[in-house]
Amino acid sequence: MKNKTLIVGLIGLVFLVILILAVPLFLSKSGLLTSSSLISTNSSTTFDKTITDKVFSLKYPSVDFGVVTFGQSIPLQSYIPACESDFDYCLYFTGLEYKGTNLESAGLRVKNRTDLNTEKLCLETPATGQGRETPPVSTVSKDIYSASLFAPTGDAGAGHYASGLAYRFFYRQNSSCYELETRIGRTQFMNYPAGTIKEFTTTDLMALQNKIKEIILSFSLPGLTEVMLP
């Protein structure tokens, strides 16, 4: 009798574990659990600052990021800067957790692309540095906006290299196109004498990318309640 009770208990435990694993998968497949909710659930970041432009707003954590606007210099100088010079706002990474590694810079460039004044141009014009025929890797369309993603973007030179993504948002109410481009710059780890620095790993890269992606998910337009990234 005890063995039978134990077997029943083990079956119940296995069923409970399967249920716990299956529910998030079902929600993700059904679209009820979005990438934004996954990120925000796991995030302990405090977004205590807000950029408020004529149309959009963007939140960011001042503990890890500083902001400069067009015409200002990025205080943290590096061979590959946190943002290209053509920006309206540059949110540059100031965190110290990767100090002593081959991470060189990281940032988010925000630009109102007034030259891309139609939805097709906004969503389909390749990002800077990509080939003229490079299509977006994915798109999404909602009531008041549409968005596209170009990846990867990058730059390199003299032992330095950068990687990133470029998001475009087309706001249909006033035909505005906004570009939010991420960039993470590094130096070649093998160029340093052994033991002098730690390597900025793939795990570090993913963690920093998520920090920047959380900022992008706070991007807000009038009438927009949730950003759905492509």
Buried (B, 14 or more C-beta within 10 A) or exposed (E): EEEEEEEEEEEEEEEEEEEEEEEEEEBBEEEEBBEBBEBEEEBEBEBEBEBEEEBBBBBBBEEBBBBBEEEEEBEBEBBBBBBBEEBBBBBBBBBEEBEEBBBBBBBBBBBBBEEBEEBEBBBBBBBBBBEEEBEBEEBBBEEEBBBBBBBBBBBEEEEBBBBBBBBBBBBBEEEBBBBBBBBBBBBEEEEBEEEEBBEBEEEBBEEBBEBBBBBBBBBBBEEBEEBBBB
